[in-house]
Amino acid sequence: EFDAPACVIVKHLTPCGIACDADIVTAYQKAHDCDPVSAYGGVMAFNQNVSAAVVQAIYDNGQFIEAVIAPTFDLDALELFGQKPNARILETGGVNPSGCCVEYRSVEGGVLAQVLDTVAEDPSTFTVVSKRQPSVDELGSLLFAWKACKSVKSNAILIAKDNASVGVGAGQPNRVNSARIAVEQAGEK
């Protein structure tokens, strides 16, 4: 759903790092920096071509990966990935536009079909209840966080800064504990 180069690192079906940047290598690094411990052994997805520079950044971080998904990969990137025979590389050939597809889930006695959830908020419709209006950058960060948070599981809390998640709390029985986890993970960020 992001127009800018983006990277998400997923562990146990939950994004542990999501980031956008003008440069795909920086987007990867910001996603990795959100939670380097959880990123180890995760699955990475990119919305842009993966170059050898991205692969080198992954290796420089000493990151073990299960799979990397992207629309395309440069040949030299694939050669670098070849050094890690257990890594699964999936080339999608493109990224579907948000909201274009139907997803299916099997349920007891049938199948659930629904249009994929998309975030297409119009900031001009927002009601700001604080005395100070958000800056353009703050509003951009809010929209980034809004899109990113929808991928976080139950009782989702996501703290974002500069178009990157810096703290994620998910899957807890209550939002208070999710918030504590996200705040602790964000630390001084």
Beta strands, then each sheet from edge to edge (+ up, - down):
strand 1: 6-11
strand 2: 14-20
strand 3: 42-46
strand 4: 65-70
strand 5: 88-91
strand 6: 102-107
strand 7: 110-115
strand 8: 157-161
strand 9: 164-169
sheet 1: 2+ 1- 3+ 4+ 5+
sheet 2: 6+ 7-
sheet 3: 8+ 9-
end
